[in-house]
Amino acid sequence: MKDRYNREIDYLRVSVTQRCNLNCIYCGKSDCGKKQTELSLDEIARLVRAFALCGIHKVRVTGGEPLVRRDVTEIVERIAATPGIETVGLTTNGVLLEQYAAPLAKAGLQSVNISLDSTDGSTYRHLTGADVLGRVLRGIDEAQNAGLSPIKLNAVLMKGVNADSAPALVHLAETKPIDVRFIELMPFAENGDADQLRVTGDELLRQFPFLQPVESAENGTAVYYAAPGFLGRVGLISPVSHPFCDRCRRVRLLCDGTLKPCLAFDKTYDLKPYFNDDAALVAAIRDCIMQKPAGHAFQTAPPHHGLNRTGG
């Protein structure tokens, strides 16, 4: 369906948990190990069916870290079997992907995004609070072996923290058939110094002048680049320096049953009162989508919530 700004909203991110097995410094997850209110498998399936009736055909399962839910394979299977849902993806930190990649692919998962902010062990440990880089790298290999495609690595660079990891990450796009995407640090509650830490897409293009734009069939948020001999691509996602709100197609279902039309605003809408009435649920979803704002206000009114509350 179209929102009030004539954007086609066809992409739903479904957070299945706020729990996480890492504690990344830019994510604000001091409570990452605590179990919050989480929708049941049946509730997730029912909600996805309602969203499909509203025109959603792409779903991405997110968290927190979705693989900490023991029923994540069943969740993916139910979503993939929903009439109207054409593509199912997953966003993960990759720590448990080595064991889950094949079962998830069998359940209907098609693609995977993996958070990887550095390939240096000590830097990775500093960023995430865990010495598990080897497990993540093996998880990437298992995702390839399972036939998941595309595989995208998401990196948030911060000056003085992990900005020097960029060359090694770009090298992954050169040597593997995967996309390495650099996402600008956004000014959420725990990132009060984001403007000083942020590495912009323009800065990366100056650092790697050999990268040239490549056409992409995707109607997404990343602008892609490559160079001769590259097996993969480098993507730049620049929500602060080059906002793309005018072509945003997504809304977020949080793990407590609330709908978040835009990650940059604190406002959410509770869908739980409509769980027992399918028609009312569909109507409520449509009403919420119509409340999606025209664009973020990161520069003038950053959100008060942490990144871990956005639903991935």
MARSERO-746831 format. One record per residue: y, z, x of N, C-alpha, C, O in turn; chain. Coordinates in steps of 0.2 Angstrom, whole numbers, plus 5000, padded with zeros to 4 digits. Layout:
BEGIN
[[Y Z X] [Y Z X] [Y Z X] [Y Z X] A] ...
# end
This chain:
BEGIN
[[4994 5000 5004] [5000 5000 5000] [5006 5000 5004] [5006 5002 5010] A] [[5012 4998 5002] [5018 4998 5005] [5022 5004 5004] [5022 5007 4998] A] [[5025 5007 5009] [5030 5013 5008] [5037 5010 5005] [5037 5004 5004] A] [[5041 5015 5004] [5048 5013 5002] [5052 5009 5007] [5057 5006 5005] A] [[5050 5008 5013] [5053 5004 5018] [5049 4997 5019] [5050 4994 5024] A] [[5045 4996 5014] [5041 4990 5014] [5036 4989 5020] [5034 4984 5022] A] [[5034 4995 5023] [5029 4995 5028] [5022 4995 5025] [5021 4999 5021] A] [[5017 4991 5027] [5011 4992 5025] [5007 4997 5028] [5006 4997 5034] A] [[5005 5002 5024] [5002 5008 5027] [4994 5008 5026] [4992 5008 5020] A] [[4991 5006 5031] [4984 5005 5030] [4980 5008 5035] [4974 5007 5036] A] [[4982 5013 5039] [4979 5017 5045] [4980 5024 5043] [4985 5027 5043] A] [[4974 5028 5043] [4974 5035 5042] [4970 5038 5048] [4965 5036 5051] A] [[4974 5043 5051] [4971 5047 5056] [4969 5054 5053] [4972 5057 5050] A] [[4962 5055 5054] [4959 5061 5050] [4958 5066 5056] [4953 5066 5060] A] [[4961 5072 5056] [4960 5077 5060] [4954 5082 5057] [4955 5084 5051] A] [[4949 5082 5060] [4943 5086 5058] [4943 5093 5060] [4939 5097 5058] A] [[4948 5095 5065] [4948 5102 5068] [4954 5103 5072] [4957 5098 5075] A] [[4957 5109 5073] [4962 5110 5077] [4959 5113 5084] [4963 5114 5089] A] [[4953 5115 5084] [4950 5118 5090] [4949 5112 5095] [4949 5106 5094] A] [[4949 5115 5101] [4949 5111 5107] [4945 5114 5113] [4946 5120 5113] A] [[4942 5111 5117] [4938 5114 5123] [4942 5113 5129] [4940 5114 5135] A] [[4949 5111 5129] [4953 5110 5134] [4960 5114 5132] [4960 5116 5126] A] [[4964 5115 5137] [4970 5118 5135] [4976 5115 5139] [4979 5118 5144] A] [[4977 5109 5137] [4982 5104 5141] [4989 5107 5140] [4991 5110 5135] A] [[4993 5107 5146] [4999 5110 5146] [5004 5107 5142] [5009 5111 5140] A] [[5004 5101 5140] [5009 5098 5136] [5007 5098 5128] [5011 5096 5124] A] [[5002 5101 5127] [4999 5101 5120] [5000 5108 5116] [5000 5108 5110] A] [[5002 5113 5120] [5003 5119 5117] [4997 5123 5113] [4998 5126 5108] A] [[4991 5122 5116] [4986 5125 5112] [4983 5131 5115] [4978 5132 5117] A] [[4988 5136 5115] [4986 5143 5117] [4980 5146 5112] [4977 5150 5114] A] [[4980 5143 5106] [4975 5145 5101] [4969 5140 5101] [4966 5140 5095] A] [[4968 5136 5106] [4964 5130 5105] [4957 5132 5103] [4953 5128 5101] A] [[4954 5138 5105] [4948 5140 5104] [4946 5143 5097] [4941 5144 5095] A] [[4952 5145 5093] [4951 5148 5087] [4950 5143 5081] [4953 5138 5081] A] [[4945 5145 5077] [4943 5140 5072] [4948 5142 5066] [4949 5147 5063] A] [[4952 5136 5064] [4957 5136 5059] [4953 5134 5052] [4947 5132 5053] A] [[4957 5134 5047] [4954 5131 5041] [4952 5123 5042] [4956 5119 5045] A] [[4946 5122 5040] [4944 5115 5041] [4940 5112 5035] [4937 5115 5032] A] [[4942 5106 5034] [4939 5103 5028] [4931 5102 5029] [4929 5101 5035] A] [[4927 5102 5024] [4920 5101 5024] [4919 5094 5025] [4923 5090 5024] A] [[4913 5092 5026] [4910 5085 5027] [4912 5082 5020] [4914 5076 5020] A] [[4910 5085 5015] [4911 5082 5008] [4918 5081 5006] [4920 5076 5003] A] [[4922 5086 5008] [4929 5085 5007] [4932 5079 5011] [4936 5076 5008] A] [[4930 5079 5017] [4933 5073 5021] [4931 5067 5018] [4935 5062 5017] A] [[4925 5066 5016] [4922 5060 5013] [4926 5058 5006] [4928 5052 5005] A] [[4927 5063 5002] [4931 5062 4996] [4938 5060 4997] [4940 5055 4994] A] [[4941 5063 5002] [4948 5061 5003] [4948 5054 5006] [4953 5050 5004] A] [[4944 5052 5011] [4944 5045 5014] [4943 5040 5008] [4946 5035 5008] A] [[4938 5042 5003] [4937 5037 4998] [4944 5036 4994] [4946 5031 4992] A] [[4948 5042 4993] [4954 5041 4989] [4959 5037 4993] [4963 5033 4990] A] [[4959 5038 5000] [4964 5035 5004] [4962 5027 5004] [4967 5023 5004] A] [[4956 5026 5004] [4954 5019 5004] [4956 5015 4997] [4958 5009 4997] A] [[4956 5019 4992] [4959 5016 4985] [4966 5015 4986] [4969 5011 4982] A] [[4970 5018 4990] [4977 5017 4991] [4978 5012 4996] [4984 5010 4998] A] [[4973 5008 4999] [4974 5003 5004] [4973 5004 5011] [4974 5000 5015] A] [[4971 5010 5012] [4969 5012 5019] [4962 5008 5021] [4957 5009 5017] A] [[4962 5005 5027] [4956 5002 5029] [4954 5003 5036] [4949 5001 5038] A] [[4958 5007 5040] [4957 5009 5046] [4957 5016 5047] [4962 5019 5045] A] [[4952 5019 5050] [4952 5027 5050] [4951 5029 5058] [4946 5026 5061] A] [[4954 5033 5060] [4953 5036 5067] [4952 5044 5066] [4956 5047 5063] A] [[4946 5046 5068] [4944 5053 5068] [4947 5056 5074] [4946 5054 5080] A] [[4951 5062 5073] [4955 5065 5078] [4954 5073 5078] [4950 5075 5074] A] [[4957 5077 5082] [4957 5084 5082] [4964 5087 5082] [4968 5084 5079] A] [[4965 5092 5086] [4960 5095 5091] [4956 5090 5095] [4957 5084 5096] A] [[4950 5093 5096] [4945 5089 5099] [4939 5088 5094] [4935 5093 5093] A] [[4938 5082 5091] [4934 5081 5086] [4926 5082 5088] [4922 5084 5083] A] [[4925 5081 5094] [4918 5082 5096] [4915 5089 5096] [4909 5091 5097] A] [[4920 5094 5095] [4918 5101 5095] [4915 5103 5088] [4911 5108 5087] A] [[4916 5098 5083] [4912 5099 5077] [4905 5097 5077] [4904 5091 5079] A] [[4901 5101 5075] [4893 5099 5076] [4891 5094 5071] [4886 5090 5072] A] [[4895 5093 5066] [4894 5088 5061] [4898 5081 5062] [4899 5077 5057] A] [[4901 5080 5068] [4905 5075 5069] [4902 5068 5068] [4905 5063 5065] A] [[4895 5067 5070] [4892 5061 5069] [4891 5060 5061] [4892 5054 5059] A] [[4889 5065 5057] [4889 5064 5050] [4896 5062 5047] [4896 5058 5042] A] [[4901 5065 5050] [4908 5063 5047] [4909 5056 5048] [4911 5052 5044] A] [[4908 5053 5054] [4909 5046 5056] [4904 5042 5051] [4907 5037 5049] A] [[4898 5044 5050] [4894 5040 5046] [4896 5039 5039] [4896 5034 5036] A] [[4899 5045 5036] [4901 5045 5029] [4908 5040 5029] [4908 5037 5024] A] [[4912 5041 5034] [4918 5037 5034] [4916 5030 5034] [4919 5025 5031] A] [[4912 5028 5039] [4910 5021 5040] [4907 5018 5034] [4907 5012 5033] A] [[4904 5022 5030] [4900 5019 5024] [4905 5019 5018] [4903 5017 5012] A] [[4911 5021 5018] [4916 5021 5013] [4918 5014 5011] [4920 5010 5015] A] [[4917 5012 5005] [4920 5005 5003] [4927 5004 5004] [4931 5009 5003] A] [[4929 4999 5008] [4936 4998 5009] [4938 4999 5016] [4943 4997 5019] A] [[4934 5004 5020] [4935 5005 5027] [4932 5000 5031] [4926 4999 5031] A] [[4936 4997 5035] [4934 4992 5039] [4932 4994 5046] [4928 4991 5050] A] [[4937 4998 5049] [4936 5000 5056] [4936 5008 5057] [4940 5011 5053] A] [[4932 5010 5061] [4932 5018 5062] [4933 5019 5070] [4928 5016 5074] A] [[4938 5023 5072] [4938 5024 5079] [4938 5032 5080] [4938 5036 5075] A] [[4939 5034 5086] [4939 5041 5088] [4943 5042 5093] [4944 5038 5098] A] [[4947 5048 5093] [4951 5050 5099] [4948 5056 5102] [4947 5061 5098] A] [[4947 5057 5108] [4943 5062 5111] [4946 5064 5118] [4949 5059 5121] A] [[4945 5070 5120] [4946 5071 5128] [4941 5069 5132] [4941 5069 5138] A] [[4935 5067 5129] [4929 5064 5133] [4925 5069 5136] [4919 5067 5139] A] [[4926 5076 5135] [4922 5081 5139] [4915 5080 5136] [4910 5081 5140] A] [[4914 5079 5129] [4907 5079 5126] [4905 5072 5125] [4900 5071 5122] A] [[4909 5067 5127] [4907 5060 5125] [4900 5058 5128] [4897 5053 5125] A] [[4899 5060 5134] [4892 5058 5137] [4886 5059 5132] [4882 5054 5132] A] [[4886 5064 5129] [4881 5065 5124] [4882 5063 5117] [4877 5062 5114] A] [[4888 5061 5115] [4889 5059 5108] [4890 5051 5108] [4890 5049 5102] A] [[4891 5048 5113] [4893 5041 5113] [4888 5037 5109] [4890 5033 5104] A] [[4882 5037 5111] [4877 5033 5108] [4875 5035 5100] [4875 5031 5096] A] [[4875 5042 5099] [4874 5043 5092] [4880 5041 5087] [4879 5039 5082] A] [[4886 5042 5090] [4892 5040 5086] [4892 5032 5085] [4894 5030 5079] A] [[4890 5028 5090] [4890 5021 5089] [4885 5019 5084] [4886 5015 5080] A] [[4879 5023 5084] [4874 5021 5079] [4876 5023 5072] [4874 5020 5067] A] [[4880 5028 5071] [4883 5031 5065] [4888 5026 5062] [4890 5027 5056] A] [[4891 5022 5066] [4896 5017 5064] [4903 5017 5067] [4907 5013 5066] A] [[4903 5021 5073] [4909 5021 5077] [4910 5015 5080] [4905 5012 5083] A] [[4916 5012 5080] [4917 5005 5084] [4921 5006 5090] [4920 5003 5095] A] [[4926 5010 5090] [4930 5011 5096] [4932 5018 5098] [4931 5023 5094] A] [[4934 5019 5104] [4936 5026 5106] [4942 5026 5111] [4943 5022 5115] A] [[4946 5031 5109] [4952 5032 5114] [4951 5039 5117] [4949 5044 5114] A] [[4952 5039 5124] [4950 5045 5128] [4956 5047 5132] [4959 5043 5135] A] [[4958 5053 5131] [4963 5056 5135] [4962 5057 5142] [4957 5061 5144] A] [[4965 5054 5147] [4964 5055 5154] [4971 5054 5157] [4973 5049 5158] A] [[4974 5060 5159] [4980 5060 5162] [4980 5060 5170] [4985 5059 5173] A] [[4974 5060 5173] [4974 5059 5180] [4967 5058 5182] [4962 5061 5179] A] [[4965 5054 5187] [4959 5054 5190] [4958 5058 5196] [4953 5058 5200] A] [[4963 5062 5198] [4962 5067 5203] [4960 5074 5201] [4963 5076 5196] A] [[4955 5076 5204] [4951 5082 5201] [4956 5088 5200] [4956 5092 5195] A] [[4960 5090 5206] [4964 5095 5205] [4970 5095 5200] [4972 5099 5197] A] [[4973 5089 5200] [4978 5087 5195] [4975 5088 5188] [4978 5091 5184] A] [[4969 5085 5187] [4966 5085 5180] [4965 5093 5178] [4966 5095 5173] A] [[4963 5097 5183] [4961 5104 5182] [4968 5107 5180] [4968 5112 5176] A] [[4973 5106 5184] [4979 5109 5182] [4982 5107 5175] [4985 5112 5172] A] [[4981 5101 5173] [4984 5099 5167] [4980 5102 5161] [4982 5103 5156] A] [[4973 5102 5162] [4969 5104 5156] [4966 5111 5156] [4963 5113 5151] A] [[4966 5114 5162] [4963 5121 5163] [4956 5121 5163] [4953 5126 5163] A] [[4953 5115 5165] [4946 5115 5166] [4944 5110 5171] [4947 5105 5172] A] [[4938 5111 5174] [4936 5107 5180] [4930 5102 5177] [4924 5103 5179] A] [[4932 5098 5173] [4927 5094 5169] [4928 5086 5170] [4926 5082 5166] A] [[4932 5084 5175] [4934 5077 5176] [4928 5073 5176] [4927 5067 5173] A] [[4923 5075 5180] [4916 5071 5181] [4913 5070 5174] [4910 5064 5173] A] [[4913 5075 5170] [4910 5074 5163] [4914 5068 5159] [4911 5064 5156] A] [[4920 5069 5160] [4924 5064 5156] [4923 5057 5159] [4922 5052 5155] A] [[4923 5056 5165] [4921 5049 5168] [4914 5047 5166] [4914 5041 5165] A] [[4910 5051 5166] [4903 5049 5164] [4903 5047 5156] [4899 5043 5154] A] [[4907 5051 5153] [4908 5049 5145] [4911 5042 5144] [4909 5039 5140] A] [[4915 5040 5149] [4918 5033 5148] [4913 5028 5149] [4912 5023 5146] A] [[4909 5030 5154] [4903 5025 5156] [4898 5025 5150] [4896 5019 5148] A] [[4897 5030 5147] [4892 5030 5141] [4895 5027 5135] [4891 5024 5131] A] [[4901 5027 5134] [4905 5024 5129] [4904 5016 5130] [4903 5012 5125] A] [[4904 5014 5136] [4903 5007 5138] [4896 5005 5136] [4895 5000 5133] A] [[4891 5009 5139] [4884 5008 5138] [4882 5008 5130] [4878 5004 5128] A] [[4886 5012 5126] [4884 5012 5119] [4887 5006 5115] [4886 5005 5109] A] [[4891 5002 5119] [4894 4996 5115] [4901 4997 5112] [4903 4993 5108] A] [[4904 5003 5113] [4910 5005 5109] [4916 5000 5112] [4916 5000 5118] A] [[4920 4997 5108] [4925 4993 5110] [4930 4992 5105] [4928 4991 5099] A] [[4936 4992 5107] [4939 4993 5113] [4938 5001 5115] [4938 5005 5111] A] [[4938 5002 5122] [4939 5008 5125] [4946 5009 5128] [4948 5005 5132] A] [[4950 5014 5126] [4956 5015 5128] [4957 5022 5131] [4955 5027 5128] A] [[4960 5022 5137] [4962 5028 5140] [4969 5030 5139] [4974 5025 5141] A] [[4971 5035 5137] [4978 5037 5135] [4980 5042 5140] [4977 5048 5141] A] [[4986 5041 5143] [4989 5045 5149] [4996 5047 5147] [5000 5043 5145] A] [[4997 5054 5148] [5004 5056 5147] [5007 5058 5154] [5004 5063 5157] A] [[5011 5054 5157] [5014 5056 5163] [5020 5060 5163] [5024 5060 5159] A] [[5020 5065 5168] [5026 5070 5168] [5028 5070 5176] [5024 5071 5180] A] [[5035 5069 5177] [5038 5069 5183] [5036 5076 5187] [5037 5081 5184] A] [[5034 5076 5193] [5033 5082 5197] [5026 5085 5195] [5024 5090 5198] A] [[5022 5082 5190] [5016 5085 5188] [5010 5080 5189] [5006 5082 5193] A] [[5011 5074 5186] [5005 5070 5187] [5008 5062 5187] [5004 5058 5187] A] [[5014 5061 5188] [5017 5055 5188] [5014 5051 5194] [5013 5045 5194] A] [[5012 5054 5199] [5009 5051 5205] [5002 5048 5204] [4998 5045 5208] A] [[4999 5050 5198] [4992 5047 5196] [4993 5040 5193] [4987 5037 5192] A] [[4998 5038 5192] [4999 5031 5189] [4995 5025 5192] [4992 5022 5189] A] [[4996 5025 5199] [4993 5019 5202] [4985 5019 5201] [4982 5014 5200] A] [[4982 5025 5202] [4975 5026 5201] [4973 5024 5194] [4967 5021 5193] A] [[4977 5026 5189] [4975 5024 5182] [4976 5017 5181] [4972 5013 5177] A] [[4981 5014 5184] [4982 5006 5183] [4976 5003 5186] [4974 4998 5184] A] [[4974 5006 5192] [4968 5003 5195] [4962 5002 5191] [4958 4998 5191] A] [[4961 5007 5186] [4955 5007 5182] [4956 5001 5177] [4951 4998 5176] A] [[4962 5000 5175] [4963 4994 5171] [4961 4987 5175] [4959 4982 5172] A] [[4962 4987 5181] [4961 4982 5185] [4953 4981 5186] [4951 4975 5186] A] [[4950 4986 5187] [4942 4986 5189] [4938 4987 5183] [4932 4985 5184] A] [[4940 4989 5177] [4936 4990 5171] [4938 4986 5165] [4944 4986 5165] A] [[4934 4984 5161] [4936 4980 5155] [4939 4985 5149] [4936 4986 5144] A] [[4944 4989 5151] [4946 4994 5147] [4954 4994 5147] [4957 4991 5151] A] [[4957 4997 5142] [4964 4998 5142] [4967 5004 5144] [4964 5009 5142] A] [[4971 5005 5148] [4974 5011 5151] [4981 5011 5148] [4985 5007 5149] A] [[4983 5016 5144] [4989 5016 5140] [4993 5022 5142] [4991 5028 5142] A] [[4999 5021 5144] [5004 5027 5146] [5008 5028 5140] [5012 5024 5137] A] [[5008 5034 5137] [5012 5037 5132] [5017 5041 5134] [5016 5046 5137] A] [[5023 5040 5132] [5029 5044 5134] [5028 5051 5131] [5026 5052 5125] A] [[5030 5056 5135] [5030 5063 5133] [5035 5064 5127] [5041 5062 5128] A] [[5033 5066 5122] [5038 5067 5116] [5040 5075 5115] [5036 5079 5118] A] [[5046 5076 5113] [5049 5082 5113] [5046 5087 5107] [5050 5088 5102] A] [[5040 5089 5108] [5038 5094 5103] [5040 5101 5105] [5043 5102 5110] A] [[5038 5106 5101] [5040 5113 5102] [5039 5115 5109] [5043 5119 5112] A] [[5033 5114 5112] [5031 5117 5118] [5034 5112 5124] [5033 5114 5130] A] [[5037 5107 5122] [5040 5102 5128] [5048 5102 5128] [5051 5097 5127] A] [[5051 5108 5128] [5058 5109 5128] [5061 5105 5134] [5067 5103 5133] A] [[5058 5104 5139] [5061 5100 5145] [5058 5093 5145] [5057 5090 5151] A] [[5056 5090 5139] [5053 5084 5139] [5057 5078 5142] [5055 5074 5146] A] [[5064 5079 5141] [5068 5073 5143] [5068 5073 5151] [5069 5068 5154] A] [[5068 5079 5154] [5068 5079 5161] [5061 5077 5164] [5060 5074 5170] A] [[5055 5078 5161] [5049 5077 5163] [5046 5069 5161] [5042 5067 5165] A] [[5049 5066 5156] [5047 5060 5154] [5047 5054 5159] [5052 5053 5162] A] [[5041 5051 5159] [5041 5044 5163] [5041 5039 5157] [5036 5038 5153] A] [[5046 5035 5158] [5047 5030 5152] [5043 5023 5154] [5041 5022 5160] A] [[5042 5019 5149] [5038 5013 5150] [5042 5008 5155] [5039 5005 5159] A] [[5049 5009 5154] [5053 5004 5159] [5052 5007 5166] [5052 5002 5170] A] [[5052 5013 5167] [5051 5015 5174] [5044 5013 5177] [5044 5011 5183] A] [[5039 5013 5173] [5032 5011 5175] [5032 5003 5177] [5029 5001 5181] A] [[5036 4999 5173] [5037 4992 5174] [5040 4991 5181] [5039 4986 5184] A] [[5045 4995 5182] [5048 4994 5189] [5044 4996 5194] [5044 4994 5200] A] [[5039 5001 5193] [5035 5003 5198] [5029 4998 5199] [5027 4998 5205] A] [[5027 4995 5194] [5022 4990 5195] [5025 4983 5193] [5023 4981 5187] A] [[5029 4980 5197] [5032 4973 5195] [5027 4968 5194] [5029 4962 5191] A] [[5021 4968 5196] [5016 4963 5196] [5013 4963 5189] [5010 4958 5187] A] [[5014 4968 5185] [5012 4968 5178] [5016 4963 5173] [5022 4963 5174] A] [[5013 4959 5170] [5016 4954 5165] [5014 4955 5158] [5008 4956 5157] A] [[5018 4953 5153] [5016 4954 5146] [5010 4950 5144] [5010 4944 5147] A] [[5006 4952 5140] [5000 4948 5138] [5000 4948 5130] [5002 4954 5127] A] [[4998 4943 5127] [4998 4943 5120] [4992 4948 5117] [4987 4948 5121] A] [[4993 4951 5112] [4988 4955 5109] [4988 4954 5101] [4993 4953 5098] A] [[4982 4953 5099] [4980 4952 5092] [4981 4959 5088] [4982 4959 5082] A] [[4982 4964 5091] [4983 4971 5088] [4990 4971 5085] [4995 4969 5088] A] [[4990 4975 5079] [4997 4976 5076] [4998 4984 5077] [4999 4987 5072] A] [[4998 4986 5083] [4999 4993 5085] [5005 4995 5088] [5010 4991 5088] A] [[5005 5000 5091] [5011 5003 5094] [5012 5002 5102] [5017 5003 5105] A] [[5007 4999 5105] [5007 4998 5112] [5009 4991 5114] [5007 4986 5110] A] [[5013 4990 5119] [5014 4983 5122] [5010 4983 5128] [5010 4987 5132] A] [[5006 4977 5128] [5001 4976 5134] [5003 4972 5139] [5007 4967 5138] A] [[5001 4974 5145] [5002 4970 5151] [4996 4969 5156] [4991 4973 5155] A] [[4996 4964 5160] [4990 4964 5165] [4993 4960 5171] [4999 4958 5171] A] [[4988 4958 5175] [4990 4954 5181] [4984 4950 5183] [4978 4952 5180] A] [[4984 4945 5187] [4978 4941 5188] [4973 4945 5191] [4974 4949 5196] A] [[4967 4944 5189] [4961 4948 5191] [4960 4954 5188] [4954 4957 5189] A] [[4964 4956 5183] [4963 4962 5179] [4957 4961 5174] [4957 4956 5171] A] [[4953 4966 5174] [4947 4966 5169] [4950 4969 5162] [4947 4967 5157] A] [[4955 4973 5163] [4957 4977 5157] [4965 4975 5156] [4968 4971 5159] A] [[4968 4980 5152] [4975 4979 5151] [4979 4986 5152] [4976 4991 5152] A] [[4985 4986 5154] [4989 4992 5154] [4994 4991 5148] [4997 4987 5146] A] [[4994 4997 5144] [4998 4997 5138] [5003 5002 5139] [5002 5008 5142] A] [[5009 5001 5136] [5015 5006 5136] [5016 5007 5129] [5018 5003 5125] A] [[5016 5014 5127] [5018 5016 5121] [5024 5021 5122] [5024 5026 5125] A] [[5030 5018 5119] [5037 5021 5121] [5040 5023 5115] [5045 5020 5113] A] [[5038 5029 5111] [5041 5031 5105] [5048 5034 5106] [5052 5034 5101] A] [[5050 5036 5112] [5056 5039 5113] [5061 5033 5115] [5067 5033 5112] A] [[5060 5030 5121] [5064 5025 5124] [5065 5018 5120] [5070 5015 5120] A] [[5059 5017 5116] [5059 5011 5112] [5055 5012 5106] [5049 5010 5105] A] [[5058 5015 5101] [5055 5017 5095] [5052 5011 5091] [5055 5006 5091] A] [[5046 5012 5088] [5043 5007 5084] [5042 5009 5077] [5037 5007 5074] A] [[5046 5014 5075] [5045 5017 5068] [5045 5011 5062] [5042 5012 5057] A] [[5049 5006 5064] [5049 5001 5059] [5043 4997 5057] [5042 4994 5052] A] [[5038 4998 5062] [5031 4995 5061] [5026 5000 5061] [5020 4998 5062] A] [[5027 5006 5060] [5022 5011 5059] [5018 5010 5053] [5021 5009 5048] A] [[5011 5010 5054] [5007 5009 5048] [5003 5015 5046] [4998 5015 5042] A] [[5004 5021 5049] [4999 5026 5049] [5002 5033 5045] [5008 5034 5045] A] [[4997 5036 5043] [4999 5043 5040] [4993 5048 5043] [4988 5045 5045] A] [[4994 5054 5043] [4989 5059 5046] [4987 5064 5041] [4991 5067 5037] A] [[4980 5064 5040] [4977 5070 5036] [4975 5075 5041] [4971 5074 5045] A] [[4978 5081 5040] [4977 5087 5044] [4970 5090 5042] [4968 5089 5036] A] [[4968 5094 5046] [4961 5097 5045] [4961 5102 5040] [4956 5105 5037] A] [[4967 5105 5037] [4967 5109 5032] [4968 5106 5025] [4969 5110 5020] A] [[4968 5099 5025] [4969 5096 5019] [4976 5094 5017] [4977 5092 5011] A] [[4981 5095 5022] [4987 5093 5020] [4989 5086 5023] [4985 5084 5028] A] [[4993 5082 5021] [4995 5075 5023] [5002 5075 5026] [5006 5078 5024] A] [[5002 5072 5032] [5008 5072 5036] [5010 5065 5037] [5007 5061 5041] A] [[5015 5063 5034] [5017 5056 5034] [5020 5054 5041] [5019 5048 5042] A] [[5023 5058 5045] [5026 5056 5051] [5024 5062 5056] [5026 5068 5054] A] [[5022 5061 5062] [5020 5066 5067] [5027 5069 5069] [5026 5075 5072] A] [[5033 5066 5069] [5039 5069 5071] [5043 5073 5067] [5048 5076 5069] A] [[5040 5075 5061] [5043 5079 5056] [5038 5085 5054] [5032 5084 5054] A] [[5041 5090 5053] [5037 5096 5051] [5034 5096 5044] [5029 5099 5043] A] [[5037 5092 5040] [5035 5091 5033] [5027 5089 5032] [5025 5084 5034] A] [[5024 5093 5028] [5017 5091 5026] [5016 5092 5018] [5020 5095 5015] A] [[5011 5089 5015] [5010 5089 5008] [5003 5091 5007] [4998 5088 5009] A] [[5002 5096 5003] [4995 5099 5002] [4992 5095 4997] [4994 5094 4991] A] [[4986 5092 4998] [4982 5088 4994] [4976 5093 4990] [4973 5090 4986] A] [[4975 5099 4993] [4970 5103 4990] [4970 5104 4983] [4965 5104 4979] A] [[4976 5105 4979] [4976 5106 4972] [4973 5100 4968] [4972 5101 4962] A] [[4972 5094 4971] [4970 5088 4968] [4963 5086 4969] [4960 5081 4967] A] [[4959 5091 4973] [4952 5089 4975] [4948 5088 4969] [4943 5084 4970] A] [[4949 5091 4963] [4944 5091 4958] [4946 5085 4953] [4943 5085 4947] A] [[4951 5081 4955] [4953 5076 4950] [4955 5070 4954] [4960 5069 4957] A] [[4950 5065 4954] [4951 5059 4958] [4957 5055 4957] [4961 5053 4962] A] [[4959 5054 4951] [4965 5050 4949] [4971 5054 4951] [4975 5051 4954] A] [[4971 5060 4950] [4977 5064 4952] [4977 5064 4960] [4983 5064 4963] A] [[4972 5064 4963] [4972 5064 4971] [4975 5058 4973] [4979 5058 4978] A] [[4972 5052 4970] [4975 5045 4972] [4983 5045 4971] [4986 5043 4975] A] [[4985 5048 4965] [4992 5048 4964] [4996 5052 4968] [5001 5050 4970] A] [[4993 5058 4970] [4997 5062 4975] [4997 5059 4982] [5002 5059 4985] A] [[4992 5055 4984] [4992 5052 4991] [4998 5046 4990] [5002 5046 4995] A] [[4998 5043 4985] [5003 5037 4984] [5010 5040 4985] [5014 5037 4988] A] [[5011 5046 4981] [5017 5049 4981] [5019 5051 4988] [5025 5051 4990] A] [[5015 5054 4992] [5016 5057 4998] [5018 5051 5003] [5022 5052 5007] A] [[5014 5045 5003] [5015 5040 5007] [5022 5037 5006] [5026 5035 5011] A] [[5025 5037 5000] [5032 5035 4998] [5037 5040 5001] [5043 5038 5002] A] [[5035 5046 5004] [5039 5050 5007] [5040 5049 5014] [5043 5053 5018] A] [[5036 5045 5017] [5036 5043 5024] [5043 5041 5026] [5046 5037 5023] A] [[5046 5045 5031] [5053 5043 5033] [5054 5037 5037] [5049 5034 5039] A] [[5060 5034 5037] [5061 5028 5040] [5060 5028 5048] [5058 5023 5051] A] [[5061 5034 5051] [5060 5034 5058] [5060 5041 5060] [5063 5046 5057] A] [[5058 5043 5067] [5059 5049 5069] [5066 5051 5071] [5070 5047 5071] A] [[5067 5057 5073] [5074 5060 5075] [5073 5064 5081] [5076 5069 5082] A] [[5069 5061 5086] [5067 5065 5092] [5073 5067 5096] [5074 5073 5098] A] [[5078 5063 5096] [5084 5064 5100] [5089 5070 5097] [5092 5073 5101] A] [[5089 5070 5090] [5094 5074 5087] [5090 5080 5084] [5094 5085 5083] A] [[5084 5079 5081] [5081 5085 5078] [5073 5085 5079] [5069 5083 5075] A] [[5071 5087 5085] [5064 5087 5087] [5060 5092 5083] [5063 5097 5080] A] [[5054 5090 5081] [5050 5095 5077] [5049 5102 5080] [5049 5103 5086] A] [[5048 5106 5075] [5047 5113 5078] [5040 5115 5079] [5038 5120 5082] A] [[5035 5110 5077] [5028 5112 5078] [5026 5109 5084] [5029 5105 5087] A] [[5020 5111 5087] [5017 5109 5093] [5013 5103 5092] [5012 5101 5086] A] [[5012 5099 5098] [5008 5093 5097] [5001 5094 5094] [4999 5089 5091] A] [[4998 5100 5095] [4992 5101 5093] [4992 5102 5085] [4986 5102 5082] A] [[4997 5102 5082] [4998 5102 5074] [4999 5095 5071] [5000 5095 5065] A] [[4999 5090 5075] [5001 5083 5072] [4994 5080 5070] [4995 5075 5066] A] [[4988 5082 5071] [4983 5078 5069] [4981 5072 5073] [4978 5067 5071] A] [[4982 5073 5080] [4980 5068 5085] [4985 5062 5085] [4984 5058 5089] A] 
# end
